[in-house]
């Protein structure tokens, strides 16, 4: 029997109970089986949306019911999140989106992450002490509006003003403040108090908004109305752009009106790789999809995909920890904007490189190994990615561009009734971004992602965002992504393993405990829910387990699993305030 198979250790009663549960698995757990439960797991036979706020998921479902496709719904959801999830995402941020067209059997990736402008000062590090750094210097040129509008105009069915209407309504009429938003306002109080308009909006009478309060944002509503009226051009030209540049520069930033006018949305093919007979479509650099693919392919090369589970499987978790450490060593180095840096994406995504790295997993778990080092995927750049990737392989494709710390981000997933899918991740960086508030929205902090290797003019900042779509043949099987900075790629990997390798229900897979490792230290962060034998095995191997409880930075996964019968299961991570909504 496979030594990673927990059935080799389970008592007979546990095996019998597992068999009983498996016999009932067709219906999946009810909402009452998950905690917190309401709206976190929703099933349907048509369109489905999962997002980090209930009103935003509802906005996407509304657009599906109005005849929109997956892109229309995703754009509506993202604009609504810019209203309701303002500590995590917004018009002043950016992100990326992968769209799968089921009829054409084609996929495209749009990158609209914040970037550096043309001023030579972008290439110079801010050497001021952290406490005295100018807030505006953290803000990159925002791409959110350009990316969402470009996506909808290119691939959507409905008029843009109809797609933006739910977000405009939420900004104008308000929405109920969630517990998470209230907590993030309190956490970012000092940043918010630095701006009088932000302080008046979110700290009325000097106190953070509480759960149950209603937040109305008239300035944001006005900006959204102008975007809807002229297909987003007003955001990058004219009064909004001029005010944005002045507000950022007043706080020590570098964004100019010219930078805004010349912002490019980059259109690329996604990374493609085969994994367990599936086709994985992942986000290319400067996004982090290559390392999700690397983790998944290492899981197959190492035999982890045959483990049958994680929560009560000590050997599998130890192997997973070593796998994550090796991939994270690669992720810390092989990153950046491929337009100006060499990022061996095809090599990172190749089966041959995965096998090479997987062979080092015992070393990574050796008690004498405090840190692990990066590998060299460049010799594997010529490796084939698999026959199913012929139509999607964009790892080495040229990109086209058209003008248009601890990161807390937002992810959304959409599958429409025709089987089209969108996986999109957006962010303003850390809580409320840079804290610069202009036009009813916060400017991102993504320029802080540049370091000595990646800093320069006219380039995208690097990010761990990894919106992912996994196909079974030509049919969507899993639309997935996460929020949580360095926790994003491991979270996606662990949930994908649970759903597609171990056959777990998507709701349970996302609620299940996760681990997080680091290439540079032996500490393993562990969420509650693993068996005592797992902790014992980690310690015996030389790891130092550290408990993490109810921490939103551990990753917020939002996903839609499409069963072999076509049933859509939308799931929002119980670690956050999100929800799923059916058409």
C-alpha positions in Angstrom: 0.0 0.0 0.0 1.2 3.5 -0.8 2.9 4.8 2.5 1.4 8.2 1.9 -2.1 6.7 2.0 -3.6 7.5 5.4 -5.8 4.3 5.1 -2.6 2.4 6.0 -2.9 3.9 9.5 -6.6 4.5 10.1 -8.5 2.3 12.6 -11.2 0.1 11.0 -14.0 2.2 12.4 -12.5 5.3 10.8 -12.3 3.5 7.5 -15.9 2.4 7.8 -17.0 6.0 8.6 -15.0 7.3 5.7 -16.7 4.9 3.4 -20.1 5.9 4.7 -19.3 9.6 4.1 -18.0 8.8 0.6 -21.2 7.0 -0.2 -23.1 10.3 0.6 -20.6 12.6 -1.2 -22.7 13.1 -4.3 -24.9 15.7 -2.7 -22.0 17.4 -0.9 -22.2 19.1 2.5 -25.1 21.5 3.2 -24.4 25.1 4.1 -24.9 24.1 7.8 -21.9 21.8 7.6 -19.5 24.7 7.1 -18.6 27.4 9.6 -19.1 30.2 9.2 -21.7 28.9 6.8 -24.0 31.4 5.2 -23.4 31.8 1.4 -20.0 30.2 1.5 -20.9 27.2 -0.6 -23.5 27.4 -3.3 -24.5 24.8 -6.0 -26.2 25.5 -9.3 -26.5 24.2 -12.9 -26.0 27.5 -14.7 -23.8 30.5 -14.0 -21.8 30.9 -10.7 -19.8 33.6 -9.0 -17.5 33.5 -6.0 -16.0 36.6 -4.6 -14.7 38.3 -1.4 -17.9 40.2 -0.7 -21.6 39.1 -0.8 -22.8 42.2 -2.6 -20.1 41.9 -5.2 -20.9 38.2 -5.9 -24.5 39.2 -6.1 -23.6 41.9 -8.7 -21.9 39.3 -10.9 -24.9 37.0 -10.6 -27.2 39.9 -11.5 -25.3 40.5 -14.7 -25.4 36.8 -15.6 -29.2 36.9 -15.2 -29.3 39.9 -17.5 -27.7 38.0 -20.3 -24.1 38.8 -19.7 -21.3 36.3 -20.1 -18.5 35.3 -17.7 -16.4 38.4 -18.6 -19.4 40.8 -18.1 -20.0 39.2 -14.7 -16.4 39.2 -13.7 -16.0 42.9 -14.5 -19.3 43.8 -12.7 -18.0 41.8 -9.7 -14.6 43.5 -9.8 -16.1 47.0 -10.0 -18.5 46.1 -7.1 -15.5 44.9 -5.0 -13.9 48.3 -5.7 -16.9 49.7 -3.7 -17.4 47.0 -1.0 -13.9 45.6 -0.4 -12.0 48.9 -0.4 -9.4 47.8 2.1 -8.3 45.1 -0.3 -9.0 46.3 -3.9 -10.2 49.3 -5.8 -10.0 51.6 -8.7 -6.6 52.8 -7.6 -5.2 49.3 -7.8 -4.7 46.7 -10.5 -4.6 43.0 -11.1 -4.9 40.3 -13.8 -7.6 38.3 -15.4 -7.6 35.0 -17.3 -10.6 34.3 -19.6 -11.4 30.9 -21.1 -13.7 30.9 -24.1 -15.5 27.5 -24.1 -16.9 27.7 -27.6 -13.6 28.7 -29.2 -11.5 26.6 -26.8 -9.2 29.5 -26.4 -7.7 31.4 -23.5 -6.3 34.9 -23.0 -4.6 36.6 -20.0 -4.8 40.4 -19.4 -2.3 42.0 -17.1 -3.2 45.4 -15.6 -1.1 45.4 -12.4 0.3 48.8 -11.2 3.5 49.8 -12.8 6.3 52.4 -12.8 6.1 55.5 -14.9 8.7 57.3 -17.0 10.3 59.6 -14.4 13.9 58.5 -13.8 13.2 58.7 -10.1 11.2 55.4 -10.4 14.6 53.6 -10.9 15.9 55.1 -7.6 15.2 53.3 -4.3 13.5 55.3 -1.5 16.1 55.2 1.2 14.1 57.0 3.8 13.4 55.2 7.1 10.1 53.3 6.9 8.5 55.6 9.4 9.3 58.7 7.4 8.7 57.4 3.8 6.3 59.4 1.7 3.0 57.6 1.3 2.7 58.6 -2.3 6.0 57.0 -3.2 4.4 53.6 -2.7 1.8 54.1 -5.4 2.3 52.7 -8.8 0.4 53.8 -11.9 -3.0 52.1 -11.4 -4.3 49.7 -14.1 -7.6 48.5 -12.6 -10.0 50.6 -14.7 -8.0 50.2 -17.9 -7.9 46.4 -17.4 -11.5 45.9 -16.5 -12.8 48.1 -19.3 -10.5 46.5 -21.9 -11.7 43.0 -20.8 -15.3 43.9 -21.0 -15.2 45.8 -24.3 -13.2 43.0 -25.9 -15.0 39.9 -24.6 -18.2 41.0 -23.0 -21.8 41.1 -24.4 -23.5 43.9 -22.5 -23.0 47.7 -22.6 -20.3 48.8 -20.1 -22.7 51.1 -18.3 -25.0 48.1 -17.6 -22.1 46.1 -16.2 -21.0 49.0 -13.9 -24.5 49.7 -12.8 -24.5 47.4 -9.7 -21.2 49.0 -8.4 -22.6 52.5 -9.0 -25.7 51.6 -7.1 -23.6 50.2 -4.1 -21.5 53.4 -4.0 -24.5 55.7 -4.3 -26.9 54.0 -2.0 -24.4 52.3 0.3 -23.9 48.8 1.7 -23.7 47.2 5.1 -20.2 47.2 6.6 -18.9 43.7 7.2 -16.8 42.5 10.2 -13.7 42.3 8.0 -14.0 45.8 6.7 -14.5 47.1 10.2 -11.4 45.3 11.5 -9.3 46.5 8.6 -10.3 50.1 9.2 -9.2 49.7 12.8 -5.9 48.1 11.7 -5.1 50.8 9.2 -6.3 53.7 11.4 -3.1 55.6 11.3 -2.9 55.5 7.5 -6.5 56.6 7.2 -6.2 59.5 9.6 -3.5 61.0 7.4 -6.2 62.0 4.9 -9.1 64.2 5.9 -11.5 62.9 3.4 -10.7 59.2 4.1 -10.9 60.0 7.9 -14.4 61.5 7.5 -15.6 58.6 5.4 -14.3 55.6 7.5 -13.6 57.1 10.9 -16.7 59.3 11.5 -16.5 61.0 14.9 -13.1 59.6 15.2 -14.3 55.9 15.5 -14.0 53.2 12.9 -17.2 52.1 11.2 -18.8 49.1 12.9 -20.3 46.0 11.4 -23.9 46.8 10.4 -23.2 50.5 9.7 -24.0 51.6 6.1 -21.2 53.0 4.0 -22.2 55.5 1.3 -19.5 56.8 -1.1 -20.7 59.7 -3.2 -17.3 60.7 -4.5 -16.7 57.1 -5.7 -20.2 57.0 -7.2 -19.3 60.1 -9.3 -16.1 58.6 -10.5 -17.9 55.3 -11.5 -20.5 57.3 -13.4 -17.9 59.0 -15.4 -16.1 55.7 -16.2 -19.4 54.2 -17.3 -20.2 57.2 -19.5 -17.0 57.2 -21.6 -15.6 53.7 -21.4 -13.0 54.6 -18.8 -11.2 57.3 -20.7 -12.1 59.9 -18.0 -10.1 58.0 -15.5 -6.8 58.4 -17.4 -7.4 61.8 -19.0 -9.0 65.0 -17.7 -10.1 66.0 -14.2 -9.9 62.6 -12.5 -6.3 62.0 -13.8 -5.2 65.5 -13.0 -6.5 65.3 -9.4 -5.0 61.8 -9.0 -1.5 63.0 -10.0 -1.7 66.1 -7.8 -2.9 64.1 -4.8 -0.1 61.5 -5.2 2.6 64.1 -5.8 1.4 66.1 -2.8 2.2 62.9 -0.7 5.6 62.5 -2.3 4.7 60.2 -5.2 5.8 60.1 -8.8 2.7 59.4 -10.9 2.1 62.0 -13.6 -0.8 62.6 -16.0 1.4 61.4 -18.8 2.0 58.1 -16.9 -1.8 57.6 -16.6 -2.4 58.5 -20.3 0.1 55.9 -21.4 -0.8 53.1 -19.1 -0.7 49.8 -21.1 -2.9 46.8 -20.6 -0.8 43.8 -21.6 -2.5 41.0 -23.4 -0.8 37.6 -23.3 -1.5 33.9 -23.5 -1.6 32.1 -20.2 1.1 29.7 -19.1 -0.1 26.2 -20.0 1.0 22.9 -18.5 -0.4 19.4 -18.0 -1.0 18.1 -14.5 -2.7 14.8 -13.6 -4.4 14.7 -17.1 -5.7 18.2 -16.7 -4.7 21.3 -18.5 -3.6 24.2 -16.2 -3.9 27.8 -17.5 -1.9 30.1 -15.2 -0.9 33.7 -15.0 2.4 34.6 -16.7 5.0 37.0 -15.2 4.9 39.5 -13.7 2.2 37.5 -12.0 2.9 34.3 -10.0 1.2 31.5 -12.0 4.5 29.9 -13.0 5.2 28.9 -9.4 1.7 27.5 -8.9 2.4 25.3 -12.0 5.8 24.4 -10.5 4.2 23.3 -7.2 1.5 21.3 -8.9 3.9 19.5 -11.2 6.3 18.8 -8.3 3.3 17.3 -6.4 2.8 14.8 -9.2 6.5 14.1 -9.7 6.9 13.4 -6.0 3.9 11.1 -5.6 2.0 13.6 -3.4 -1.0 13.5 -5.7 -1.4 9.8 -4.7 -1.5 10.6 -1.0 -5.3 10.5 -0.7 -5.4 13.4 1.8 -3.5 15.8 3.9 -5.2 16.6 7.2 -4.5 13.2 8.8 -1.5 12.2 6.7 1.8 13.1 8.3 4.1 11.9 5.5 2.1 13.8 2.9 2.3 17.1 4.9 6.0 16.7 5.5 6.5 16.1 1.7 4.3 19.1 1.0 6.4 21.3 3.3 9.6 20.4 1.4 7.9 20.9 -1.9 6.6 24.4 -1.0 10.0 25.5 0.4 11.8 24.5 -2.9 9.2 26.3 -5.0 9.3 29.4 -2.8 13.1 29.6 -3.2 12.5 29.8 -7.0 9.6 32.3 -6.6 11.8 34.7 -4.6 14.2 35.0 -7.5 12.6 34.1 -10.8 10.2 37.0 -11.0 9.7 40.4 -12.6 8.4 42.1 -15.7 9.4 39.8 -18.7 9.5 42.8 -21.0 12.7 44.0 -19.2 13.9 40.9 -17.3 14.6 37.3 -18.2 12.1 35.0 -16.5 12.4 31.4 -17.6 8.7 30.7 -17.5 8.6 27.6 -19.7 11.4 26.0 -17.7 9.6 26.7 -14.4 6.5 25.1 -15.8 8.2 22.1 -17.3 7.8 18.5 -16.1 11.5 17.9 -16.4 12.3 20.8 -14.0 9.6 19.7 -11.6 11.2 16.2 -11.5 14.6 17.7 -10.8 13.3 19.8 -8.0 11.1 17.1 -6.6 14.1 14.9 -6.1 15.4 17.4 -3.6 12.3 17.2 -1.3 14.1 14.9 1.2 16.9 17.4 1.4 14.5 20.3 2.0 13.0 18.3 4.9 16.4 17.4 6.4 16.8 18.8 9.9 20.2 20.1 8.9 18.8 22.3 6.2 17.9 25.7 7.6 17.3 27.2 4.2 17.0 26.0 0.6 18.3 27.5 -2.5 16.8 28.3 -5.9 17.2 26.0 -8.8 18.0 26.9 -12.4 15.1 26.3 -14.8 16.8 27.9 -17.8 18.2 24.7 -19.2 14.6 23.4 -19.3 13.2 26.3 -21.4 13.0 24.0 -24.4 11.0 21.3 -22.7 7.6 20.5 -24.2 4.6 21.4 -21.9 2.3 18.7 -23.3 0.0 18.0 -26.2 -3.0 19.6 -24.6 -1.2 22.9 -24.4 -0.8 23.4 -28.2 -3.6 25.9 -28.4 -2.8 27.7 -25.1 1.0 27.7 -24.9 2.0 31.3 -24.3 5.0 30.8 -22.0 7.4 32.2 -24.7 4.9 34.3 -26.6 5.6 38.0 -27.0 3.3 40.3 -25.1 1.3 43.0 -26.8 0.5 46.3 -25.1 -2.2 48.9 -25.8 -2.5 52.3 -24.0 -5.3 52.5 -22.0 4.9 44.0 2.7 1.9 42.1 3.6 -0.5 42.2 0.8 -4.2 41.9 1.2 -5.9 41.2 -2.1 -9.2 40.1 -3.6 -10.0 37.2 -5.9 -13.1 36.3 -7.9 -14.2 33.4 -10.0 -16.9 33.1 -12.6 -18.3 30.3 -14.7 -21.3 31.2 -17.0 -24.0 28.9 -18.3 -22.1 28.3 -21.6 -19.0 27.1 -19.7 -16.9 30.2 -20.2 -14.8 31.1 -17.2 -12.9 34.0 -15.7 -10.4 33.9 -12.9 -9.3 37.4 -11.7 -7.2 38.7 -8.9 -7.1 42.4 -8.0 -5.5 44.5 -5.2 -4.5 47.8 -3.8 -1.6 46.1 -2.0 -1.5 46.5 1.8 -4.6 47.6 3.7 -6.0 50.7 1.9 -2.9 50.7 -0.3 -0.7 53.7 0.0 -3.3 55.6 2.0 -3.5 58.3 -0.7 -7.2 59.0 -1.3 -8.4 60.6 -4.5 -11.7 60.7 -6.4 -13.3 58.4 -3.8 -10.7 55.6 -4.0 -7.4 54.6 -2.5 -4.2 54.5 -4.5 -2.2 51.2 -4.4 1.0 50.4 -2.6 2.3 48.1 -5.3 5.4 50.2 -6.1 6.8 48.9 -2.8 7.1 45.5 -4.6 10.1 46.8 -6.6 13.5 45.8 -5.2 17.1 46.3 -6.4 16.7 43.6 -9.0 13.3 44.7 -10.5 13.3 48.5 -10.0 13.2 50.7 -13.1 11.1 52.9 -15.3 8.1 51.9 -17.4 7.6 48.4 -16.1 5.1 46.4 -14.1 5.7 45.6 -10.4 6.1 41.9 -9.7 3.4 40.1 -7.7 2.4 36.6 -6.4 -1.1 36.9 -7.8 -2.0 33.7 -9.7 -5.5 33.5 -11.1 -5.8 30.0 -12.5 -8.2 27.9 -14.6 -7.9 24.1 -14.8 -9.5 22.2 -17.6 -10.5 18.6 -18.2 -10.2 18.3 -21.9 -12.1 21.3 -23.2 -14.3 21.7 -20.2 -13.6 23.9 -17.2 -13.1 21.8 -14.0 -11.7 24.4 -11.5 -11.6 28.2 -11.5 -9.4 29.2 -8.6 -7.2 32.0 -7.1 -6.4 33.5 -3.8 -5.5 36.6 -1.9 -2.7 36.8 0.7 0.6 37.9 -0.8 3.2 35.0 -0.3 0.4 32.7 0.9 -1.4 32.8 -2.5 0.5 30.2 -4.5 0.7 27.6 -1.6 -3.1 28.1 -0.9 -4.1 27.5 -4.5 -1.9 24.4 -4.7 -3.3 22.9 -1.5 -6.9 23.5 -2.5 -6.3 22.2 -6.1 -4.7 19.0 -4.6 -7.6 18.4 -2.3 -10.3 18.9 -4.9 -8.7 17.3 -8.0 -6.2 14.8 -6.6 -8.0 13.7 -3.4 -11.6 14.2 -4.5 -12.6 16.4 -1.6 -15.7 18.6 -1.8 -14.7 22.1 -2.8 -16.3 23.6 0.2 -14.4 21.4 2.6 -11.2 21.7 0.6 -11.2 25.5 1.0 -12.2 25.4 4.6 -9.6 22.8 5.4 -6.4 23.7 7.2 -3.3 24.8 5.3 0.4 25.1 5.9 2.8 27.8 4.9 6.6 27.5 4.7 9.6 29.7 3.8 12.7 28.9 1.8 14.8 30.7 4.4 13.7 29.2 7.7 12.4 25.9 9.1 9.3 27.3 10.7 6.0 25.9 9.3 2.9 27.9 9.9 0.0 25.4 10.6 -3.7 26.1 10.8 -5.8 24.2 13.3 -7.4 21.0 11.9 -4.4 18.7 11.2 -4.1 15.6 13.3 -1.6 15.4 16.2 0.4 13.0 14.1 1.0 15.7 11.5 2.5 18.0 14.1 4.6 15.2 15.5 6.0 14.3 12.1 6.9 17.9 11.3 8.8 18.2 14.6 10.5 14.8 14.1 11.6 15.9 10.7 13.2 19.1 12.1 10.5 21.6 11.3 9.2 24.1 13.8 5.4 24.2 13.7 3.8 27.6 14.5 0.1 27.9 15.1 -2.0 30.3 13.0 -5.6 30.8 13.9 -8.3 32.9 12.1 -5.7 35.0 10.2 -7.0 36.5 7.0 -3.5 36.9 5.6 -3.2 33.1 5.5 -5.0 33.2 2.1 -8.5 33.9 0.9 -9.4 31.3 -1.8 -12.4 31.8 -4.0 -13.2 29.1 -6.5 -15.8 27.3 -8.6 -15.6 23.6 -9.1 -17.4 22.2 -12.1 -18.2 18.5 -11.5 -18.1 15.9 -14.2 -21.8 16.2 -14.5 -21.6 20.0 -15.1 -22.8 21.0 -11.6 -21.2 24.3 -10.5 -20.1 24.5 -6.9 -19.1 28.0 -5.9 -17.1 28.5 -2.7 -15.9 31.5 -0.8 -13.2 31.2 1.8 -14.6 31.2 5.4 -11.4 33.0 6.5 -12.9 36.1 4.8 -16.3 37.8 4.3 -17.0 36.5 0.8 -19.8 34.6 -0.7 -20.9 32.6 -3.7 -23.9 33.4 -5.8 -25.7 31.4 -8.5 -27.4 32.8 -11.6 
